[in-house]
């Protein structure tokens, strides 16, 4: 890992009530110097395979997102717009399957999160502008109207609502807010706001931009080099990532911009945060790379892949989400296995090790009726 260049800056984070001062590290990163691989053991101390044992005849389909709370795992199963609940050994516990037009039903699951303060699963439907809450047994709790067109959503420790809105203006409390990060209470009243985005169109739309860790949320926006830390007390700059190559500003304003010719890094996907690490994947010169930051030693690495040196017969990708303060679950499904099999059939590929990985995971999936499985990593804390 290379040493970070640290520059302490006084950065002012906007909120609806006050400006929060915070000393923020700025990391200067040279993306031209990268490694072929980084060891997964640098991040995790163990990996466990958890088949999701769904009990009905219908197997699980496409998993869109997962959340965790205490000993439960909540899975958004996208093909049937439902939340399926498992314990942390993979056993089926129940489901929230109430899609419909009724007063105790939701229309679409655009986002969901766990409200620890209320012990509820809350589903946000953008088109209806509704947040519908159910208890962990799937019983309807209540429904409120909050009309915010967002790209990601999370619930704070005290049960307030965080919306990432990088490309829409929002009216709250008779205020017209520019695109940004918004925190509101259960009445829909504004608590905190940070202007962010405002590109005029949507050039870089990715998956989740928010990751929760313990009592805070972290925003990895594609429109700024700043990573934000968010909780019930406000929105604060946390860490600024400054690449040596800068993306052309036209990328954000020209709908005909050709990203295939872009030499600067762009896009943040597969984000994660732990006590000692944060990281994400990005694209540079049409090639995927991974950034890993060790926040204890102020070092970072850029690599093409994470090499699994913990359990060599188990796939692991940062394509899932946290299911606990120190647990991260990677999603493996049948489509992913088939895609990798197709890659291995390429005449230019001769990788017996990866072929053995596919066969071992395929065997587990056959035993589990080809339902998705989770590979759960326990973050290092030493």
KOLBA-40921 format. One record per atom (N, C-alpha, C): residue in three letters; z, y, x. Coordinates in pm, whole numbers, plus 50000, padded with zeros to 5 digits. Layout:
BEGIN
ALAZYX...
END
This chain:
BEGIN
UNK500004988050083UNK500005000050000UNK500005012650087UNK499275022950043UNK499205035350119UNK500265045050071UNK500695053750161UNK501715063650130UNK501165074350038UNK501915078049939UNK501495088749849UNK501665102249916UNK500755111149888UNK500925125149927UNK501625132149812UNK502885135749833UNK503705141249725UNK503805156349736UNK503495162949630UNK503615177349621UNK504455180449499UNK505595186849520UNK506455190049407UNK505955202849342UNK505695201749215UNK505215213149137UNK506175215749022UNK506305227948985UNK507035231248862UNK506005232348752UNK506045222748660UNK505065221948552UNK505765224648421UNK505155232548337UNK505765236048210UNK505125227948098UNK505915219748030UNK505425211947917UNK505695219247788UNK504675220047701UNK504825227347576UNK505525218947472UNK506345225047391UNK506895218447273UNK507015228947165UNK507355224547045UNK507435233846934UNK508665242646942UNK509665238647019UNK510915246047021UNK511225252547154UNK510765246447266UNK511085251847396UNK510125246547499UNK510115253147617UNK509335248247728UNK510245240347819UNK509845228047853UNK510665219347935UNK510195219948079UNK511065223848170UNK510735224248310UNK511015210648373UNK510105206448461UNK510305193648528UNK509535193648658UNK510165189148764UNK509475187348890UNK508635174648881UNK507345175948909UNK506415164948890UNK505715161549020UNK505595148649048UNK504875144249167UNK503385144649140UNK502635149749237UNK501185149349234UNK500715139549340UNK499915129649299UNK499485119149389UNK498015121249423UNK497715123349549UNK496335124749595UNK495825110849634UNK494785106349565UNK494315092649582UNK492875092549632UNK492645085349740UNK491305083449795UNK490755070249743UNK489845070849648UNK489355058649583UNK488305051249667UNK487855057449777UNK486875050649861UNK487505039649946UNK488805039949960UNK489515030050041UNK490295020849947UNK489775008749925UNK490434999749832UNK490434985449888UNK491264977249829UNK491414963349871UNK490674954249775UNK490324942449824UNK489674932749737UNK490624928049628UNK491904925849664UNK492874920949566UNK494274925549603UNK495124926049503UNK496554928649518UNK497294916849456UNK498374912649520UNK499124901149471UNK499874904549342UNK499764895749244UNK500474897749118UNK501984897049138UNK502424890049242UNK503854889049270UNK504444902449315UNK503574912249349UNK504084925649378UNK504634932249252UNK504174927549135UNK504554933749008UNK505504924848928UNK505204911748923UNK505984902448839UNK506744892348924UNK507864887948871UNK508624877448939UNK508334863648880UNK507784863148758UNK507484850248697UNK506404851948590UNK505714840848558UNK504744840248450UNK505044828048364UNK504984829648232UNK505204818548140UNK504094818148037UNK503664806048002UNK502634804047900UNK503314801847766UNK502944810147665UNK503524809047531UNK502394807147429UNK502104794647389UNK501154792647279UNK501744798147148UNK500914804747069UNK501364810046941UNK501114799446835UNK502174793546787UNK502084781946697UNK502064786646552UNK500864788946501UNK500724793046361UNK500724780646274UNK501444780746164UNK501754768346093UNK500774764745982UNK499944774145936UNK499024770945829UNK497744765045886UNK496854760645799UNK495614754445845UNK494704764545914UNK494804777245876UNK493944787545934UNK494514791946069UNK493694791146172UNK494164795446303UNK494134810646312UNK494834815746412UNK494804830046437UNK493424834146485UNK492984845846441UNK491714851346487UNK491924861446598UNK491194872346590UNK491194882446695UNK492524890046697UNK493184890146811UNK494424897746827UNK494084911846875UNK494484921946801UNK494194935746837UNK495294942046919UNK496564939146888UNK497664944746965UNK498924936646939UNK499884938047029UNK501154931147014UNK502294940747045UNK503424938446981UNK504654946047005UNK505814936147012UNK506914940447069UNK508074931847078UNK509344939147039UNK510304931746986UNK511614937246950UNK512634925946954UNK513694927847032UNK514714917447046UNK514054904047079UNK514204894146992UNK513654880947018UNK512364878346941UNK511724888846888UNK510544887046805UNK509304893246869UNK508144887146839UNK506844892446880UNK506034895246755UNK505464907246745UNK504674911346629UNK503224912746673UNK502334905146609UNK500934904346649UNK500044910046538UNK499224919846573UNK498224924946478UNK496994916046485UNK496804907946382UNK495674898746374UNK494564905846296UNK493534910246370UNK492564919646315UNK491614913846214UNK491294901046220UNK490284895546130UNK490764895445985UNK492074895245963UNK492614895145827UNK493584906745802UNK493624916545894UNK494434928445878UNK495874925145837UNK496564917945923UNK497934914145896UNK498744914546025UNK500054914646010UNK500984913846122UNK501664900146115UNK501464892046218UNK502064878746222UNK503254879146318UNK504364873246276UNK505614874246351UNK505954860746414UNK506284861046543UNK506694849146616UNK508014852046687UNK508754841446720UNK509854843446813UNK509284842746955UNK510124845147054UNK509614846247190UNK509364832747256UNK509484821947179UNK509004809047226UNK507674805447161UNK507134814547077UNK505834812547015UNK505864806346878UNK507044803646822UNK507144797546690UNK506924807746580UNK506154803946479UNK505854812646366UNK507114815646286UNK507324828546252UNK508494832746175UNK508134838946041UNK506924843846026UNK506514850245900UNK505364859745925UNK504974867045822UNK503884876545837UNK504004887845736UNK503354898845770UNK503184910145679UNK501714910445642UNK501414906545520UNK500034904945475UNK499924911045336UNK499914924345331UNK500004931445203UNK498874941545188UNK497684938245237UNK496564947545227UNK496114948745082UNK495894961145037UNK495454963544901UNK495684977844858UNK495374981144732UNK495484994944684UNK496834998444624UNK497734988744613UNK498984990944543UNK499974999744617UNK501015004344547UNK502005013444608UNK502835007044719UNK502904993644723UNK503664986944828UNK502724980044928UNK501454984444928UNK500454978445014UNK499844988845108UNK499214984145214UNK498494992745308UNK497004990045294UNK496194999845335UNK494754998045328UNK494194991645453UNK494484997545568UNK493984992545696UNK495064994745801UNK495134985545895UNK496094987146005UNK495354993646121UNK495345007046124UNK494785013846241UNK495725012746360UNK497035014646334UNK498065013146436UNK499325007646370UNK500175001346451UNK501504998046403UNK502474998646519UNK503745000446486UNK504785000346589UNK506084996046525UNK507064993146609UNK508394988946563UNK509315000846563UNK509935003746448UNK510915014346436UNK512295008246459UNK512775009346583UNK514045003246619UNK515205009646543UNK515095022646513UNK516165029546444UNK516345024446301UNK515245019946238UNK515295015346100UNK515135000246087UNK514824993546199UNK514554979146199UNK513404975946103UNK512304983246121UNK511124981446036UNK509864980446121UNK508844974146062UNK507484974546114UNK506734985046033UNK506144995046099UNK505505005946028UNK504015006446062UNK503195006445958UNK501745005445968UNK501125018845932UNK500245023946019UNK499605036745992UNK498135034545954UNK497765039845838UNK496405039445786UNK495845053645794UNK494885055845886UNK494365069445908UNK493665074845785UNK492805066645723UNK492015071645608UNK492915076045494UNK493935068245464UNK494855071945356UNK495905082045400UNK496115083345530UNK497165092045579UNK498535087045538UNK498735073845547UNK499985067845500UNK500645059645610UNK501975060545615UNK502805051845696UNK503585042845602UNK503315029745610UNK503965020245521UNK504905011545603UNK506165010545560UNK507195003545635UNK507614990745563UNK507824980145644UNK508324967245595UNK509474962845686UNK510414955445630UNK511454950045717UNK510894938145795UNK511674932545885UNK511174922045972UNK510844909145896UNK511314907845771UNK510984896345688UNK509744898645602UNK509124910545618UNK507894913445546UNK508094920045411UNK509324923745376UNK509584930245248UNK509314945245257UNK508664950745153UNK508344964945150UNK509604973445157UNK509534983845239UNK510664993045255UNK510365006445189UNK509355013345239UNK508965026245180UNK507615030545237UNK507125041845186UNK505835047145228UNK505915062345230UNK505345068645334UNK505305083245341UNK503895087745377UNK503585100245340UNK502275106145371UNK502365114445499UNK501535111045598UNK501375119145719UNK499895118745754UNK499195129745735UNK497745129745753UNK497385135645889UNK497255126745988UNK496875130546124UNK495825120546172UNK494655125546211UNK493595116846261UNK493845114746411UNK494395103346447UNK494845101046584UNK494065089946651UNK494205089446785UNK493595078746866UNK494625068446909UNK495905071946901UNK496965062346928UNK498235067346862UNK499215058546851UNK500405061146770UNK501575053146825UNK502765059246820UNK503985052146861UNK505155058046786UNK506275050646787UNK507505055146723UNK508565056946830UNK509275068346824UNK510285071346925UNK511565063646896UNK512495064546989UNK513765057246977UNK514515060946849UNK514495073746812UNK515215078346694UNK514395077746566UNK513195071846573UNK512405069946452UNK511485081346417UNK511175090246512UNK510155100346491UNK508785094546530UNK507715101846497UNK506365096346511UNK505545104246611UNK504935096946703UNK504135102746810UNK502655099646784UNK501835110146782UNK500395108746760UNK499635114746879UNK498665107146929UNK497775112047034UNK496465116146967UNK496185129346969UNK495055135046894UNK494195143346991UNK493355136947074UNK492645144447178UNK491375151447131UNK490915149047008UNK489625154446969UNK489585159646825UNK490745162346767UNK490785167646630UNK491835178846622UNK491545188946539UNK492565198846508UNK493415193646392UNK494695197046392UNK495635191846293UNK496445203346235UNK496605203446103UNK497425213646039UNK498775207746001UNK499845213446055UNK501215209146027UNK502085221546009UNK502875221645903UNK503785232945876UNK503035246245878UNK501845246345818UNK500995258345811UNK500535263145949UNK500625254346050UNK500115257546182UNK498865249146209UNK497825255346264UNK496625248046301UNK496705244846449UNK496945232246481UNK497155227946619UNK495845223446681UNK495595227846804UNK494455223046880UNK494685208446918UNK493625201146960UNK493805187247000UNK494925185847103UNK495715175147088UNK496825173347179UNK497735161847141UNK498985162747184UNK500015152847157UNK500995158847059UNK501305151546952UNK502115156846843UNK503255147146812UNK504465152546798UNK505605144646753UNK506125151046625UNK506225143046517UNK506725147946389UNK507875139146343UNK508685144546249UNK509755136446192UNK509255129246067UNK510155122445996UNK509735114445881UNK509285123045763UNK509575135745766UNK509085144745663UNK507745150845700UNK507235147345819UNK505965152745865UNK506075166345928UNK507285171045954UNK507475184146016UNK507355183046168UNK506785193346230UNK506505193246372UNK507775194346454UNK507935185246551UNK509045185746645UNK508585190246782UNK507485184246833UNK506995187646966UNK505475186946967UNK504875195047056UNK503425195647063UNK503005199547205UNK501965192947254UNK501365196247383UNK499855196647367UNK499245208147393UNK497795209147383UNK497135200347490UNK496085193147449UNK495455183647541UNK494135179147481UNK493085178847561UNK491815173647512UNK490845184847478UNK490385185347352UNK489485195747303UNK488155195647375UNK487485184047377UNK486195183047445UNK485025186447353UNK485265186547225UNK484185189447131UNK483525177047075UNK483585165947146UNK483105153147094UNK483875142147166UNK483485129547149UNK484305118447196UNK483605110647307UNK483585115747429UNK482835108847534UNK483545096747592UNK484855096947592UNK485595086247659UNK486675080947564UNK486265072247475UNK487205066147382UNK487555052247433UNK488815050047458UNK489225037047510UNK490265031147416UNK490885020347460UNK491935014047382UNK493215022147388UNK494325015347388UNK495605022147382UNK495785032147496UNK496315043847462UNK496625054147560UNK498135055647578UNK498925049947486UNK500375051247490UNK501005037747520UNK501955037647612UNK502735025547638UNK504205029347630UNK504995021147564UNK506435023547552UNK507185015947660UNK508165022547718UNK509065015747811UNK510475020647788UNK511345011347746UNK512725014547710UNK512725025647605UNK513385036647629UNK513535046847524UNK512475057747529UNK511425055747611UNK510425066247627UNK509025060547607UNK508085069647579UNK506655066247573UNK505945073547685UNK504855067447733UNK504065073347840UNK502605074047796UNK502025085947808UNK500655088247764UNK499725088647884UNK498725079747883UNK497695079247987UNK496395084147924UNK496175097247927UNK495005102947860UNK493795102547950UNK492615101047889UNK491365101647964UNK490875115947986UNK491595125647931UNK491145139547938UNK491955147948036UNK492895141748104UNK493715149248199UNK494185139948309UNK494465145648426UNK495015137848537UNK496515135848522UNK497115142948428UNK498565142348409UNK498955130748318UNK499945123048360UNK500585113148274UNK501825119848215UNK502005118648083UNK503115125248015UNK504195115247976UNK505435119647983UNK506585112047936UNK507075118547806UNK507265110447703UNK507545115947569UNK508725108647509UNK509655116247450UNK510745110347373UNK511155120147264UNK512315117847203UNK512745126547093UNK513075140647138UNK513295142547268UNK513655155747320UNK512465164247360UNK511265158247371UNK510115166347406UNK509025158647476UNK508015166247520UNK506845160947592UNK506865167147731UNK506935158747835UNK507105163747970UNK506055157748064UNK505555165748159UNK504715159848265UNK505535149748344UNK504915138348375UNK505615127848447UNK505015125548585UNK503685124148591UNK503025121248718UNK501575125748708UNK501095133048809UNK499715137548811UNK498915129248911UNK497845122948862UNK496955114848946UNK495745123248982UNK495595126449111UNK494475134849155UNK493545126449242UNK492385123149188UNK491405115549263UNK490685124449366UNK490245118149474UNK489495125649575UNK488125129949522UNK487555121949431UNK486295125449365UNK486585130349224UNK486035141749187UNK486285147749056UNK485135144948962UNK485455141748839UNK484425139448740UNK483765152648701UNK482475152448678UNK481715164148638UNK482205168948501UNK482525181748488UNK483005187048360UNK482005184948248UNK480705183848283UNK479695181648180UNK479915168448106UNK480635159148169UNK480895146348105UNK481665148047976UNK482475158547967UNK483305160647849UNK482605169047742UNK481505175647776UNK480895184747681UNK479425181647651UNK478815173047730UNK477405169747711UNK477295155647652UNK476905154647523UNK476815141347460UNK475755132347523UNK474835138047603UNK473805130147667UNK474135127047814UNK475375129447852UNK475765127147991UNK475655112248025UNK475055109248139UNK474835095348181UNK475995090848270UNK476915083148212UNK478075078648288UNK477695068048391UNK476535061948377UNK476135051748475UNK475935057648613UNK475655070648620UNK475455077248749UNK476695084548798UNK477805083148727UNK479025090248763UNK479715083348881UNK479925090848989UNK480575085249108UNK482085086949106UNK482585096249026UNK484035098349018UNK484665088148924UNK485935084648945UNK486625075348854UNK486755081248714UNK486625072848613UNK486885077248476UNK487375065448396UNK487955068248281UNK488485058448188UNK489785052248239UNK490785052248154UNK492045045448182UNK492255034748075UNK492255022148117UNK492475011048025UNK493505001548085UNK493944991948003UNK494894981848049UNK496124988248114UNK496664998048047UNK497795005648103UNK499084997648094UNK499995000148188UNK501324994048180UNK502325002648255UNK503585000948220UNK504685008448282UNK505904999448287UNK506584999348400UNK507864992348413UNK508845001548484UNK509994996148518UNK510995004248588UNK510455009248722UNK509715000848791UNK509315003948928UNK507825005948947UNK507015002748846UNK505565003448861UNK504915009948740UNK503745015348764UNK502815018648656UNK501415015948708UNK500505014048615UNK499145011348659UNK498155011448546UNK496885011348581UNK495805010348483UNK494515006748556UNK493515003048476UNK492175000548529UNK491315012948508UNK490305014648593UNK489365025648575UNK487985021048621UNK486975029348592UNK485595026448629UNK485135036248735UNK484475031248838UNK483875039748940UNK482605033048991UNK481515040548984UNK480195035349025UNK479885022048955UNK480175021748825UNK479905009948742UNK480714997648785UNK481814999848854UNK482654988848898UNK484094991148853UNK484704980548798UNK486074981648756UNK487024980348873UNK488054988848875UNK489084988348978UNK490454990148913UNK491494987048988UNK492864988048938UNK493684997149027UNK494435005948964UNK495385014549035UNK496795009549007UNK497565007249113UNK498955003049102UNK499805012849180UNK500805018849113UNK501715028349177UNK503115022449177UNK503725021849296UNK505125018049311UNK505945030849313UNK506665033549205UNK507385046249192UNK508685046549273UNK509085035349333UNK510275035249417UNK509945039949559UNK508885034649614UNK508545037249754UNK507465047849770UNK506985053549657UNK505935063549662UNK504705058349736UNK504245046549696UNK503035040749752UNK502095036549639UNK500825034749674UNK499875030449573UNK498845021149634UNK498195013449550UNK497115004649591UNK495975005849492UNK494755004449541UNK493565003149457UNK492914989849493UNK492574982049393UNK492014968949419UNK490964965549313UNK490144955549346UNK489194950449246UNK489884941349146UNK490804932949195UNK491474923349108UNK492934921849148UNK493734916749053UNK495074911949084UNK494974896949108UNK495404892449224UNK495364878249255UNK496654871649210UNK496514861349128UNK497674854349075UNK498214844549180UNK499264848549249UNK499894839949348UNK501234834549296UNK501474835849163UNK502724830949103UNK502504817249041UNK501534816548948UNK501114803748890UNK499604803248898UNK499104796048993UNK497674796649023UNK496804790048917UNK497404782548825UNK496604776348719UNK496704783948588UNK497094796648594UNK497284804748473UNK496514817848487UNK495694821048386UNK495034834048381UNK496064845048354UNK495804856848411UNK496584868548371UNK495724880948384UNK495664888848275UNK494984901648275UNK495914911948212UNK495824924448258UNK496584935048192UNK495824939548068UNK495734930847969UNK494964934047849UNK495814932447722UNK497124931947738UNK498004929947624UNK498924941847603UNK500224939447620UNK501184950247602UNK502594945347624UNK503554954547628UNK504954950847650UNK505534944247525UNK506354934047544UNK507064927947432UNK508574928247458UNK508984936847548UNK510384938647582UNK510464948247698UNK511674952647732UNK511824962647837UNK511264958047971UNK511324945148000UNK510844940248129UNK509874928648114UNK509244927447996UNK508274916747971UNK506934922647929UNK505864917047983UNK504514921147948UNK503724908747909UNK503054909247794UNK502294897647745UNK500804900347756UNK500094891647825UNK498654892147836UNK498044882847732UNK497014887547662UNK496394879847553UNK495244871447607UNK495264858447581UNK494164849547615UNK493684843047486UNK492394844647454UNK491864838347333UNK490594830347365UNK490104823547266UNK488984814347285UNK487724821747330UNK487484833747273UNK486304841447312UNK486354845147459UNK487544848447509UNK487684851947650UNK487374839947740UNK487874828147701UNK487614816147778UNK486114813047780UNK485464813947665UNK484024811147658UNK483224821147742UNK483644833747739UNK482964843947818UNK483054840747967UNK484234836348010UNK484404833148151UNK483644820548190UNK483564811148096UNK482744799248122UNK481284803148146UNK480794812548066UNK479434817348084UNK479234823648220UNK480234831048265UNK480174837348397UNK480104826648507UNK480874815948493UNK480904805548594UNK479604797548601UNK478824797948495UNK477544790748494UNK476454798248571UNK476724810848603UNK475774818648681UNK475534811748816UNK474284810448855UNK473964803248978UNK474554809849102UNK474814823049096UNK475354829949211UNK476864828149224UNK477484822249123UNK478934820349124UNK479244805949162UNK480084804349261UNK480514790949300UNK482014791649329UNK482784791249222UNK484224793449236UNK484964782249165UNK485284771749239UNK485984760249180UNK487374763949133UNK488014773449203UNK489364777449165UNK489384783349025UNK488474792748996UNK488414798748864UNK487994788548758UNK487144779048798UNK486724768648704UNK487924760048663UNK488804757348758UNK490024749848728UNK490954757748638UNK490984770948658UNK491784779548570UNK491304778548426UNK489994779648408UNK489424778848273UNK489764765548209UNK489624754548283UNK489904741348227UNK491364739848187UNK492274745248267UNK493704743748236UNK494084751748111UNK493554764048099UNK493854772147981UNK493154766347858UNK491924761447876UNK491184755447765UNK491944743447708UNK492574735747795UNK493344724147749UNK494544728647666UNK495214739147711UNK496344744447634UNK495884749347498UNK494724756147494UNK494224761447368UNK493804750247273UNK493234739547325UNK492894728147240UNK494144722347175UNK495214721447253UNK496474716347199UNK497064725747095UNK496624738347097UNK497144748447004UNK496094752246900UNK495164743046869UNK494134745346767UNK493294757746796UNK493144760846923UNK492344772146970UNK492834785646920UNK494114786346885UNK494714799346858UNK494984806446990UNK495074819646989UNK495364826847113UNK496714822847172UNK496834824947302UNK498094822647371UNK498484835247445UNK499744836147478UNK500244847347557UNK500694842347693UNK500314849747797UNK500874847447930UNK501864858847954UNK503124855547961UNK504184865847965UNK504684867448108UNK504584879448159UNK505084882548292UNK506394890048285UNK507334886048368UNK508624892848378UNK508554902348498UNK508664915448471UNK508524925248578UNK509614923348684UNK509244925748807UNK510224925948916UNK511154937848896UNK512414935848920UNK513394946648907UNK514214948549035UNK513834941249143UNK514584942549268UNK513934952949359
END
